Amino acid sequence: MKIRGLEAKDSLVMNRREAIGLALGSAAAIPACREPTRKVVPVPPRPTAAVRREGEDLVPVRVEPNLEIRTIAGLRPYRPSGFVVRREDTAGKTLVHHYGHGGGGFSLSWGTSQLAVKMITQPLSGLDCAVVGAGVMGLSTARLLQLQGARVTIYARDQPPETTSNVAGAQWWPFSVFDNNRRSGAFSAQYVEAAKFSYHYFQQFAGPEWGVRWVPNYYLSAAPPLNGWIGGPGGVLHDLQVGFQDFAPGEHVFSHGYARRFYSMMIEPAVYLRRMMEEFRRSGGSLSVRSFATAGEVLALPQPVIFNCTGLGAGALFGDTELVPIKGQLTFLLPQPEVNYTLISGDLYMFPRSDGILLGGTYETGEWSTTPDLPAKARILEAQRQLFLRMAEIQRSRNKV
């Protein structure tokens, strides 16, 4: 999981290495007439101002046990080779599979939904379509279909606020989506197209009514940050890392040696998904609450075109043995509106939301339980507390200069 108070195009260029100096003017000439001779005392230079460090104006998070409001766990639908967007013509129906986005569900939602809708080659105006699943993928797919004139019914066991999407962190940056060693050329092209479409499409929702806002992201590391296939100079999505800058030791206020910053969007699932459902219903969509035990039950739906947006459910329904859960645990502290940035350090992450400060740090592959792990919670909270205490200490020491 941007940019509270900053536009996406803003460029924050800070000359951290130049000190602010005071230039002394030349001494005035002494008159040679009868004026008494005066000794010119040079003005001593003012002390050089301290070099500004990135993050001096950020407010550290207060991580205290009495501020906790809830701890929850959710399951990411992950496929090592990446998400599925694929058309299948079977049993007289057109079935479009659209699931398996790992940790990048919100980030990719509009983009992969666009890929899924494009797989329908017949005119959409007036076409009856079924969408199975009411998470962020199902709602995004349904809305794009409606915008092209389709009549849409969503079939789902759960709807917001009871979906897996409602417990997502929802920072816009499509990570934890695939295993780089399993990434194919065809998937790579889908991923880049979906990410770029989604990034630009989401920007129209920026504002409190949709729960989308811009914030700066900080990634901390002990060694110089690495540039991968996705991000950093040369990465396929580097052009989406607005305001990108790396900071070396001594150039920032965090406890780690290096910091990387760029700006992106933070999405509030509770606000955003509620608005999505409202828009879906306002546009004539209908919702049928039901569950499915077999693929045959899905294909028995009356609509000729069906979109499978069932997330983890697709594994059992359609025999996708590659699909596995990844458990993520989140602890929320009372909201701290003054905190206006995200911070990621190894497995730890902090996202500021209006419903609370979100603290995370677990990534358990193959774990189906959604029961919170209390020892893991204690470990995360203590590590987060130490991180922000050290940040506050560095800021205080800077203020004394």
KEGU-477799 format. One record per residue: x, y, z of N, C-alpha, C, O in turn; residue in three letters. Coordinates in steps of 0.001 Angstrom, whole numbers, plus 500000, padded with zeros to 6 digits. Example, Ala and Ser with C-alpha at 12.3 -4.5 7.8 and 13.67 -1.06 7.14 Angstrom:
513190494310507800512300495500507800513200496700507800514236496681508465ALA/512850497750507080513670498940507140512900500030507870513409501138508039SER/
//
This chain:
500460498881500000500000500000500000500541501314500000499791502290500000MET/498456507455497120499259507493498264499307508879498654499833509119499741LYS/498965509605498137499840510681498471499068511756499151498580512702498532ILE/498965511591500448498218512572501196498759513931500945499906514226501280ARG/497932514785500345498317516167500171499216516413498989499649517548498794GLY/499528515389498170500413515604497026499755515044495787499104514001495845LEU/499917515726494662499419515237493394500371514183492870501548514167493232GLU/499858513286492002500705512224491476501846512767490664502897512131490577ALA/501665513960490049502706514494489188503702515364489940504683515839489369LYS/503439515568491230504362516406491990505737515780491987505867514558492059ASP/506763516604491903508137516126491982508791516779493168508979517995493194SER/509144515967494163509773516503495353511269516366495192511829515300495446LEU/511920517431494772513353517390494564514011518109495719513797519308495899VAL/514800517415496497515409517987497686516917517904497557517467516820497369MET/517593519049497658519047519059497607519550518837499017519721519785499784ASN/519792517547499363520115517214500736521556517510501069521886517702502239ARG/522436517554500066523854517662500354524365519093500399525469519329500889ARG/523596520052499903524050521436499927523626522089501221522440522098501552GLU/524562522629501949524247523366503168523839524775502810524253525325501790ALA/523002525358503687522569526728503458523605527655504065523804527630505279ILE/524264528464503267525323529350503755524880530792503757523870531130503139GLY/525625531660504450525364533097504460526561533785503825527667533739504363LEU/526344534421502687527447535099502002527678536458502653526732537216502869ALA/528937536765502965529288538057503573529606539069502487530371538790501564LEU/529022540220502607529307541277501636530685541874501892531232541726502984GLY/531240542537500910532554543177501083532433544366502026531390545017502079SER/533514544655502781533494545774503729533426547095502987534029547254501926ALA/532678548057503559532553549373502915533878550132503006534624549970503972ALA/534169550960502000535423551744502014535377552776503138534324553360503396ALA/536541553013503829536594553967504935536889555350504360537877555504503641ILE/536075556355504648536321557698504112537703558195504537538144557884505643PRO/538410558971503673539791559422503938539867560848504453540974561318504713ALA/538757561574504619538794562970505072539101563015506551540039562365507012CYS/538317563779507304538603563935508723537912562883509583538007562894510810ARG/537223561986508912536529560961509694537554560145510470538576559750509909GLU/537303559887511736538229559063512511538287557656511919537291557134511419PRO/539433557075511985539597555719511475538873554741512400538998554799513624THR/538127553859511785537382552854512560537858551457512180538138551169511017ARG/537937550643513140538330549265512887537127548478512397536062548482513015LYS/537319547807511280536234546997510709536285545608511330537271544886511184VAL/535219545248512019535144543924512644534321543023511736533128543265511554VAL/534923542002511170534153541135510263533012540423511000533147540026512157PRO/531907540278510307530745539569510871531011538081510810531272537553509729VAL/530955537391511924531225535951511896530130535218511113528960535594511192PRO/530493534191510371529478533450509611528520532736510541528904532269511613PRO/527262532656510115526281531902510885526558530418510738527080529986509710ARG/526217529637511743526439528190511639525708527633510426524596528056510108PRO/526330526700509768525701526061508610524484525272509060524541524526510038THR/523392525440508348522166524723508693522354523226508474523071522808507565ALA/521708522428509311521807520977509172521185520537507854520165521077507426ALA/521803519562507224521258519025505987519938518321506296519853517541507244VAL/518929518593505506517625517997505753517664516499505451518271516062504474ARG/517004515728506309516880514303506082515447513960505698514496514533506229ARG/515306513028504777513980512579504372513244512006505578513801511215506340GLU/511989512413505742511147511886506814511154512696508087510542512286509074GLY/511835513846508101511871514646509330510491515116509752510246515327510940GLU/509579515285508788508254515803509104507211514699509294506034514994509503ASP/507630513432509223506684512338509393506436512073510873507339512210511699LEU/505212511693511197504850511410512593504996509913512847504344509115512173VAL/505835509514513803505965508081514114504649507509514645503892508203515325PRO/504391506269514337503196505586514827503362505259516306504435504829516731VAL/502317505457517084502302505052518485501827503592518555500642503306518389ARG/502757502693518799502436501265518887502363500893520358503382500658521006VAL/501142500844520873500914500578522287499792499552522423498807499630521689GLU/499913498589523345498896497541523482497488498073523693496524497497523190PRO/497361499174524437496025499684524734495377500403523555494238500858523660ASN/496092500511522431495528501133521232494984500108520240494389500481519229LEU/495183498818520520494707497786519591493183497730519575492546497751520627GLU/492604497660518384491156497550518271490710496198517697489590495764517966ILE/491559495529516918491222494191516429492451493563515771493367494256515329ARG/492441492241515723493427491471514973492667490447514138491837489703514662THR/492950490412512850492235489531511931493232488820511024494407489183510975ILE/492760487813510313493596487112509341492770486850508097491569486593508177ALA/493423486916506944492773486650505673493645485759504808494827485568505092GLY/493053485211503746493748484276502875493871484847501464492866485155500824LEU/495092484983500990495334485449499628495263484261498668495852483219498959ARG/494564484379497536494513483282496554495721483356495611495745484180494697PRO/496704482511495830497995482633495147498265481466494204497990480309494523TYR/498807481796493044499286480797492077500724481172491721500948482286491249ARG/501700480298491926503086480640491613503301481125490187504164481970489949PRO/502537480609489240502694481061487853501870482296487536501908482787486408SER/501121482812488517500376484046488316498882483829488177498409482695488103GLY/498151484923488143496692484877488061496220484246486752496976484110485790PHE/494942483866486752494320483268485570493293484237484995492386484681485698VAL/493442484557483720492374485206482946492299484416481653493141484563480768VAL/491270483568481554491227482607480446489777482285480088488920482132480959ARG/489528482189478787488180481855478297488089480359478023489025479736477523ARG/486921479801478370486640478394478120485208478285477596484276478776478233GLU/485034477653476459483695477413475908483319475970476198483919475038475663ASP/482321475798477051481961474465477511480484474405477856479899475386478316THR/479889473246477631478482472998477982477551474064477417476546474415478034ALA/477896474573476237477068475584475602477182476958476222476411477857475883GLY/478136477137477129478315478419477800479714478979477500480642478242477166LYS/479829480288477630481133480940477611481531481217479047480878481986479751THR/482617480579479472483080480696480848484440481393480839485381480925480198LEU/484535482516481557485795483254481658486311483130483085485675483596484030VAL/487464482500483229488090482359484540488886483619484867489596484158484019HIS/488755484080486111489378485351486514489635485289488016488793485699488816HIS/490817484767488396491089484556489819492588484345490036493359484243489083TYR/492986484282491321494347483915491683495347485052491698496447484901491166GLY/495001486192492293495834487396492213496797487567493389497492488580493459HIS/496856486617494302497812486709495403497628487982496210496512488324496601GLY/498749488695496461498690489925497233498397491164496412498456492276496937GLY/498080490997495125497846492161494266496428492302493778496195492884492718GLY/495461491776494537494076491784494075493513493161493817493041493438492714GLY/493551494037494817493032495387494613493823496103493528493241496739492649PHE/495137496002493583495976496730492638495656496375491195495637497250490329SER/495403495098490929495206494641489551493737494555489150493433494217488006LEU/492830494852490062491418494526489849490832495097488565490198494368487802SER/491029496377488316490447496949487099491145496424485854490505496210484824TRP/492445496218485942493189495776484766492870494361484339492645494110483155GLY/492847493410485300492536492045484900491045491889484582490670491034483779THR/490200492705485205488783492687484832488602493143483390487766492606482663SER/489387494134482981489344494577481598489803493457480660489205493253479604GLN/490857492732481037491301491598480223490200490546480121489977489981479051LEU/489510490283481239488449489272481239487279489684480349486766488876479575ALA/486864490935480463485721491407479669486057491402478180485190491127477351VAL/487307491702477836487703491718476424487650490338475782487689490228474557LYS/487562489285476589487499487940476039486119487603475483485939486574474831MET/485165488458475738483840488291475143483825489057473824483873490287473817ILE/483758488339472723483868488971471403482520489433470861482474490264469953THR/481427488912471400480112489333470917479725490660471558480291491017472591GLN/478792491396470991478376492682471581477851492486473000477090491556473270PRO/478262493362473889477862493248475291476539493946475585475867493612476561LEU/476170494885474776474933495623475036473740494678475041473453494016474044SER/473044494622476182471882493763476327472193492316476628471267491522476796GLY/473458491939476704473842490549476951473686490211478435474097490989479296LEU/473094489055478733472955488594480109474234487898480546474686486946479911ASP/474813488387481642476069487841482153475933487508483632475252488204484385CYS/476595486428484027476674486056485442478100486256485911479049485918485203ALA/478251486809487110479557486932487758479471486161489063478626486458489908VAL/480342485169489231480336484358490446481438484870491365482625484739491066VAL/481025485455492487481971486049493430481736487540493555481582488234492551GLY/481707488046494804481408489463495045482547490183495735482329491192496407ALA/483778489670495575484937490399496064485317491487495084484532491829494200GLY/486519492036495231486913493153494379486972492742492903486685493563492032VAL/487343491478492602487384491026491204485985490915490618485734491356489497MET/485074490320491387483716490188490890483043491527490666482377491727489650GLY/483212492448491609482574493759491478483185494567490336482461495245489607LEU/484500494506490171485142495250489080484706494704487728484422495467486806SER/484654493365487613484199492752486366482759493146486069482421493504484940THR/481923493077487085480505493413486901480331494857486453479525495137485567ALA/481077495776487056480934497188486695481404497462485269480772498243484558ARG/482490496843484839482941497054483459481936496478482468481717497059481405LEU/481329495354482800480281494801481937479086495751481858478554495993480774LEU/478670496283482994477544497219482999477841498467482178476975498970481463GLN/479065498959482285479426500166481541479394499956480039479351500919479274LEU/479417498697479613479298498391478187477912497867477835477705497332476746GLN/476968498018478753475572497742478442475073496359478790473929496037478470GLY/475872495528479429475437494181479770474495494195480965474543495105481793ALA/473640493182481051472795492955482224473510491926483103473820490824482652ARG/473765492292484350474656491485485180473964491043486465473309491826487154VAL/474139489748486760473738489196488052474975488640488733475720487861488137THR/475197489039489983476286488489490787475732487375491661474730487553492355ILE/476396486222491620476065485098492486477214484932493477478365484770493072TYR/476908484973494767477972484881495759477428484408497094476303484729497476ALA/478248483642497792477896483235499148478036484409500102477207484596500992ARG/479101485209499912479372486358500774479389487632499942479718487603498756ASP/479040488728500556479124490036499928479750491014500913479776490740502113GLN/480252492143500435480842493116501357479855493467502472478678493702502201PRO/480324493506503725481720493508504198482251492152504628483190492090505422PRO/481676491059504125482068489724504580483021489014503625483305487834503834GLU/483518489665502609484384489002501637485843489045502069486226489829502938THR/486652488187501445488097488206501691488687489560501329489619490024501985THR/488151490203500285488675491508499862488572492548500961489373493482501011SER/487584492395501850487403493388502911488524493376503949488670494339504702ASN/489319492304504005490412492261504974491769492452504292492807492124504866VAL/491757492977503079493010493247502368493667494516502892492992495403503415ALA/494976494597502751495694495821503100495399496928502107495184498077502493GLY/495388496575500808494939497443499724495792498681499496495266499777499303ALA/497092498507499517497995499544499012498181499275497521498353498124497120GLN/498150500338496683498295500091495249499768499850494897500563500781494771TRP/500085498610494748501377498159494209501262496648494069501205495947495079TRP/501226496122492837500911494705492614502077493773492920502802493350492020PRO/502249493458494207503322492571494633502744491265495154501538491160495377PHE/503610490261495349503206488925495818502146488320494908501182487711495372SER/502339488496493614501371488002492641501842486707491992501011485895491584VAL/503151486492491887503684485326491177505096485023491666505739485847492316PHE/505558483827491340506939483427491564507709483782490298507380483306489211ASP/508721484609490437509437485085489253510030483938488430510191484066487217ASN/510354482826489080510904481677488362509848480936487547510177480118486689ASN/508584481226487819507486480564487099506800481492486110505832481099485458ARG/507288482709485994506623483715485162506897483460483674508052483428483249ARG/505832483279482890505964483058481447505905484385480697505520485411481258SER/506287484352479436506208485558478619504780486027478428504505487226478461GLY/503853485066478224502449485436478029501877486068479290501161487067479224ALA/502199485475480445501702486068481687502309487440481908501611488361482333PHE/503593487594481629504257488886481828503535489992481077503335491085481607SER/503143489705479836502438490703479039501088491040479664500697492207479696ALA/500371490028480161499093490273480832499284491117482081498532492058482332GLN/500284490772482848500540491466484105500816492948483869500234493798484543TYR/501686493264482932502040494660482676500836495425482140500576496548482571VAL/500103494832481208498923495505480660497894495768481752497334496861481836GLU/497647494763482587496648494907483653497071495943484675496257496763485101ALA/498341495917485075498813496851486099498689498285485616498224499146486362ALA/499090498554484400499068499932483901497636500427483700497328501581483997LYS/496766499557483196495365499951483042494760500265484411494100501289484586PHE/494990499380485374494401499538486698494925500788487399494164501509488044SER/496220501040487270496832502211487903496165503496487437495853504361488255TYR/495946503630486144495333504853485622493826504895485909493273505964486166HIS/493169503736485864491728503705486098491401504070487545490421504769487804TYR/492212503603488476491954503879489887492008505367490199491355505818491141PHE/492756506127489447492951507532489796491665508346489740491564509381490399GLN/490684507897488968489416508629488913488629508510490218487676509258490437GLN/489025507566491089488312507368492349488987508056493529488520507931494661PHE/490069508772493288490782509419494388489871510426495091489289511301494450ALA/489755510296496390488908511188497172488240510438498301488159509210498255GLY/487759511140499316487190510469500499485921509678500206485630508709500908PRO/485152510072499178483898509365498916484127507929498455483260507072498628GLU/485306507665497863485645506301497448486702505672498347486996504484498209TRP/487272506433499253488288505875500135489606505606499445490303504652499791GLY/489960506432498474491225506271497746492025507559497894491500508643497642VAL/493294507453498301494111508655498446495575508316498172495992507161498247ARG/496329509347497856497759509203497571498568509361498854498309510259499655TRP/499550508480499041500463508577500186501864508175499735502007507448498752VAL/502901508639500437504255508175500123504530506806500745504170506548501893PRO/505170505940499974505606504628500468507095504669500765507873505201499973ASN/507493504115501894508917503982502216509247502503502399508602501798503175TYR/510265502052501670510759500686501790512152500744502410513040501411501881TYR/512343500053503525513605500106504252514405498826504029513836497745503884LEU/515722498959504004516590497798503825517952498078504426518400499224504471SER/518614497013504893519946497159505468520988497401504384521970498106504615ALA/520782496822503202521698496981502072521039497866501019519834498107501094ALA/521788498350500053521178499146498987520024498385498341520168497196498055PRO/518889499031498105517718498330497569517996497754496186518686498359495366PRO/517447496579495952517631495907494669516548496331493689515419496623494083LEU/516898496362492426515938496647491363515542495335490711516398494594490230ASN/514252495047490692513776493780490159513094493934488821513165494979488174GLY/512429492862488422511708492883487147510547493877487187510202494470486165TRP/509941494061488373508773494946488480509179496394488717508848497272487921ILE/509906496650489827510146498024490246511599498416490247512491497584490078GLY/511822499719490443513165500268490405513576500592488976512906500166488036GLY/514659501334488793515120501679487447515270500434486580515941499474486960PRO/514637500464485418514658499320484523513492498375484699513273497512483849GLY/512724498510485790511583497637486034510421497958485109510291499088484638GLY/509578496968484847508473497153483903507421498129484418506653498679483629VAL/507376498354485740506410499300486306507095500514486940506481501251487712LEU/508356500709486611509078501823487238508448503166486902508501504090487714HIS/507852503291485719507233504565485352505995504863486191505478505980486144ASP/505510503886486960504374504109487858504827504467489273503992504744490135LEU/506126504465489519506662504813490839506913506320490893508052506776490787GLN/505851507071491057505907508526491027506735509048492198506593508574493325VAL/507597510024491928508409510609492977509462509668493519509863509777494678GLY/509912508746492689510870507720493108512195508339493528512739509192492827PHE/512712507907494676514028508356495116514585507390496149513858506898497012GLN/515880507126496053516580506306497036517374507200497983517912508230497577ASP/517440506792499255518164507549500270519190506641500932518873505535501368PHE/520420507126501000521517506374501596521552506596503105520825507449503614ALA/522386505843503833522517506087505278522853507544505574523705508142504916PRO/522169508109506576522376509496506940521500510481506196521486511667506523GLY/520763510003505190519908510890504404518437510777504777517594511427504158GLU/518114509959505785516721509765506191516680509513507691517720509407508341HIS/515473509419508232515322509308509687514925507913510146514551507725511304VAL/515003506944509260514588505605509640515763504818510226516921505210510082PHE/515450503716510881516469502979511614517333502105510729518387501640511165SER/516913501873509499517675501044508585518691501885507816518646503115507836HIS/519598501201507144520636501921506410520122502652505188520571503760504892GLY/519169502035504460518720502593503188517196502711503177516493501950503843TYR/516709503670502416515262503861502265514958504184500808515677504947500164ALA/513896503597500308513404503896498961512001504463499086511180503931499833ARG/511718505543498358510409506194498444509797506351497058510477506705496095ARG/508507506083496979507718506518495825506273506661496291505911506177497363PHE/505461507316495497504079507628495873503099506712495153503289506369493986TYR/502060506327495860501030505485495256499721505681496016499615506548496884SER/498735504865495678497398505025496250497149504033497383497552502872497314MET/496488504508498409495983503668499485494470503572499323493785504582499166MET/493964502351499364492534502104499137491915501578500432492437500643501040ILE/490821502173500844490116501747502058489050500720501667488002501113501155GLU/489277499416501888488327498406501405486893498621501874485960498466501086PRO/486700498976503149485334499121503661484569500204502906483387500032502608ALA/485227501309502598484577502408501874484429502061500401483353502205499821VAL/485516501606499808485558501372498369484582500264497931483833500444496971TYR/484591499136498627483722498026498233482251498361498448481398497932497670LEU/481947499120499491480557499548499695480085500419498539478970500252498046ARG/480940501353498103480578502201496965480443501395495684479557501658494871ARG/481314500421495504481221499572494315479891498830494271479246498757493225MET/479486498281495414478211497568495454477041498523495215476076498163494540MET/477123499731495761476072500720495518475971501059494035474869501132493491GLU/477099501263493383477101501583491954476556500415491136475827500618490165GLU/476908499203491527476414498015490824474894497935490901474235497701489888PHE/474337498125492079472882498062492232472200499237491541471152499072490916ARG/472797500426491652472206501613491032472141501476489516471281502069488866ARG/473057500690488964473100500502487504472272499317487043472406498866485905SER/471413498808487924470482497749487527470953496347487824470282495387487446GLY/472097496191488498472596494863488808471800494191489903471220494857490760GLY/471772492868489875471081492110490913472055491141491564473040490727490954SER/471766490786492805472631489902493584471831488707494064470751488860494635LEU/472365487515493831471751486288494316472713485640495297473842485304494938SER/472267485464496545473121484893497580472991483371497522471945482802497832VAL/474094482729497113474112481279497035475547480795496931476441481562496571ARG/475769479539497240477095478934497120477042477840496062475966477412495644SER/478225477394495636478339476383494589479261475277495074480326475544495631PHE/478846474031494860479649472887495277480428472282494130481448471634494361ALA/479977472476492887480628471868491732480652472843490566479903473820490540THR/481523472566489600481561473371488377480256473232487610479814474175486954ALA/479642472065487690478372471860487003477293472806487491476478473271486695GLY/477273473099488783476290474037489300476535475442488756475588476184488498GLU/477794475802488584478104477110488001477624477164486556476992478134486138VAL/477928476119485800477555476098484375476051475968484174475556476207483072LEU/475315475592485217473857475480485108473156476826485272471934476901485140ALA/473902477884485554473285479201485666472618479575484340473071479144483280LEU/471558480365484390470801480647483167471503481562482167471144481551480989PRO/472464482331482578473115483285481680474064482550480723474712481583481121GLN/474149483000479473475043482338478504476521482644478719477383481901478250PRO/476819483736479427478200484131479692478407484191481202477649484850481915VAL/479436483501481683479684483399483122481140483759483403482047483302482707ILE/481353484579484425482698484948484848482969484306486214482242484534487181PHE/484017483512486265484400482819487486485383483680488269486580483679487982ASN/484878484414489256485690485294490107485649484793491544485427485568492475CYS/485865483495491718485654482866493014486905482821493887486862482250494977THR/488014483404493445489211483431494277489675482043494645489829481188493773GLY/489904481803495937490365480498496394489368479387496087489755478225495956LEU/488097479733495971487088478730495663487273478063494322486754476970494097GLY/488013478709493415488217478143492084489010476846492131488890476010491235ALA/489821476672493170490606475452493272489733474222493337489921473281492565GLY/488774474218494254487890473068494404486861472985493282486547471891492813ALA/486331474136492843485287474127491828485789473653490474485101472900489784LEU/486987474091490088487459473819488729488788473070488685489447473021487647PHE/489175472490489817490322471602489834491664472273489614492571471659489052GLY/491809473498490036493096474187489903493963473820491111493833474406492185ASP/494849472840490915495678472364492020496846473298492326497497473144493359THR/497124474262491448498211475210491699497795476298492689498647476929493314GLU/496516476513492829496000477585493673496146477220495144495659476179495585LEU/496824478090495905497041477831497330496723479098498130496804480209497605VAL/496359478920499407496141480098500248497467480599500827498377479812501090PRO/497560481901501017498647482500501785498002483351502875497340484351502598ILE/498211482933504107497582483603505240498341484873505596499565484868505729LYS/497607485935505745498178487193506210497417487685507421496186487699507423GLY/498139488089508449497522488532509698497729490024509887498821490544509655GLN/496669490712510312496705492164510466496222492551511853495213492041512341LEU/496955493457512478496511494063513734496236495534513488497058496239512902THR/495076495995513937494687497395513774494796498122515111494321497643516140PHE/495431499286515067495443500198516206494415501302515957493955501490514831LEU/494065502021517005493178503173516822493701504079515708494913504219515549LEU/492806504695514937493269505590513865494185506684514399493965507224515483PRO/495203506996513629496122508096513934496192508970512678497098508805511862GLN/495246509893512517495140510671511273496402511432510913496612511766509746PRO/497243511712511897498462512473511612499514511642510877500477512196510348GLU/499342510333510838500278509456510135499861509393508658498761508942508340VAL/500732509839507773500347510007506369501359509394505406501723510011504405ASN/501809508182505711502774507487504865502669505997505155502130505608506191TYR/503171505160504262503277503735504536504739503391504759505630504071504248THR/504983502338505521506351501937505834506440500418505734505653499695506345LEU/507413499946504953507602498514504742509059498188505040509971498806504490ILE/509266497210505918510609496819506326510656495304506421510196494728507406SER/511210494653505403511208493197505387509783492676505360509001493042504482GLY/509437491816506327508073491282506404507107492236507088505896492029507023ASP/507610493267507736506751494202508450506195495261507509506891495721506604LEU/504942495646507722504392496772506971503364497511507809502668496926508640TYR/503288498814507567502342499691508245501599500494507193502204501200506387MET/500265500376507212499412501151506313498474502011507157497788501486508034PHE/498431503321506912497525504191507673496160504279506991496074504676505829PRO/495112503917507693493772503984507116492839504698508075493146504858509257ARG/491706505123507560490759505838508412490138504918509455489669505388510491SER/490129503587509187489572502653510165490634502112511109490341501230511916ASP/491853502614511032492889502218511975494257502131511332494380502098510107GLY/495278502095512160496639501858511694496803500353511522496686499594512484ILE/497073499930510299497187498510509980498644498083510107499522498658509464LEU/498901497073510939500243496523511121500248495065510711499467494264511224LEU/501132494724509782501203493354509299502612492818509335503563493524509668GLY/502726491529508977504042490925508974504027489408508879505017488779509250GLY/502935488781508394502935487325508228502617486974506779501923487710506078THR/503148485821506349502993485374504966503133483855504977504202483324504676TYR/502039483148505327502086481708505539501454480963504358500232480927504214GLU/502288480383503535501817479664502360501208478321502762501780477580503562THR/500039478021502195499380476747502444498578476682503721498047475622504052GLY/498471477772504449497732477807505719496287478250505460496046479347504956GLU/495328477377505813493917477671505558493213478306506761492117478846506612TRP/493811478253507923493144478775509119493121480301509092494113480944508749SER/491981480863509457491866482317509587491842482747511060491451483870511379THR/492261481848511946492365482190513359493666482950513601494729482465513213THR/493617484120514226494847484877514470495844484095515325495457483369516241PRO/497115484253515016498224483641515740498716484660516766499342485653516395ASP/498441484427518044498770485416519069500273485622519251500693486770519397LEU/501109484576519252502554484823519312503063485650518132503938486501518293PRO/502510485394516947502908486184515782502498487641515959503235488550515577ALA/501325487862516537500889489233516790501844489942517737502225491087517494LYS/502233489270518812503142489877519772504488490210519122505070491261519389ALA/504977489304518266506249489548517581506153490759516664507050491602516653ARG/505086490848515906504901491956514967504797493282515709505441494260515331ILE/503988493317516762503790494569517492505091495069518120505381496265518089LEU/505873494147518691507115494574519317508118495072518276508797496075518491GLU/508205494370517157509123494813516098508703496169515541509550497023515279ALA/507395496371515360506903497659514881507154498754515917507519499876515566GLN/506960498427517180507176499422518234508625499889518239508892501088518322ARG/509554498955518152510968499310518151511330500145516931512124501081517030GLN/510751499810515779511040500553514556510651502025514697511413502914514319LEU/509461502273515244508987503653515337509614504405516522509765505626516469PHE/509975503687517578510713504345518666512059504850518168512466505967518489LEU/512747504031517387514037504447516846513873505623515897514697506537515896ARG/512821505611515092512537506735514197512345508027514995512873509075514624MET/511589507947516087511351509138516920512645509628517561512854510835517681ALA/513515508710517974514794509100518570515657509858517563516270510871517898GLU/515697509366516347516498510036515321515949511422515032516712512373514863ILE/514615511541514973514015512863514746514354513820515887514668514984515638GLN/514296513353517127514616514225518275516069514677518215516375515841518473ARG/516959513753517873518375514134517800518607515151516701519484516004516838SER/517860515090515631517993516053514544517488517424514986518054518450514607ARG/516438517441515778515881518725516216516809519472517174516679520686517336ASN/517738518766517805518674519390518725519839520056517996520577520845518586LYS/520002519737516715521122520313515955520889521805515711521720522466515089VAL/
//
